[in-house]
Amino acid sequence: MKIVEYSSVMFIGFAGGIAVGGGFVAFLAVLGIIPRLVQLTKSVHYVQAYEWAVITGALIGSWFSLRDTVLSVSHFWIVPLGLLCGVFVGMLSAALTEVLNVLPILAKRIGVDGKIVVLLMALVLGKVLGSLFHWLYLIK
């Protein structure tokens, strides 16, 4: 009976991994996230490094999600790690926004065609102030 249980858990885990991996590859390939990120940063000669960074990040993220890993690092490392994570998320969202042309469409719909910079700064300041409010008041 244990063989059937283990086999079904392995099959469900494998199927879930295939589904998530396929979605991740589709996200990167169909939307062209990595080429657009390379184009925005003007670092064409580092394309292979970007690809390996994505592969390595996916593997390490998978490993940490499967294990109960605790990183015991000094509190002084938390700020630089948080800044690097924020830079990554910001660059990825900027590349995604550029690929999908979200801001020009939004600016036309709400009637601020000539003020895209103001719209962008409002989005950035809203994100920063919302994050600060969350971490300073809601996290104890």
C-alpha positions, 0 to 999 in steps of 0.5 A: 500500500505504501508503494501506491501512496509514494508513487502517487505523491511522486507523480503529483509532485512531478506533474506540479513541477512540470506545470510550474516549470512550463509556466516559468519558461513560457513567461520568460520565452513568450514575453521575451523578458531576458532579451528586453532586460538585456536591451534595457541595461545595454549589456548584450555581452552578458546574455549567457550570464543572465540565462545562467542566473535565471537557471541557477536561481530557479534551481536554488529556489526549488531546493530551498522550497523543498528543504526546511533551510534556515540561513543563520546570517548576521543582521548586517546582511539583511539590508544588502540582501533586501536591496538586491532582491528589490533591485531584481524585482524592480528590474524584472517588473520594469522589463515586463512593463516595457514588454507589455507597454502597460504605462502608455496604455494606462496613460492614454486611458486615464488621460495623462498622455504627456505626464508618463513620468509623473505617473511612473513616480506616483507608482514608485512612491506608492510602492515605497510608501506602502512597503514602509507602512507595511513593515513599520506598522503592521509587522511586529 
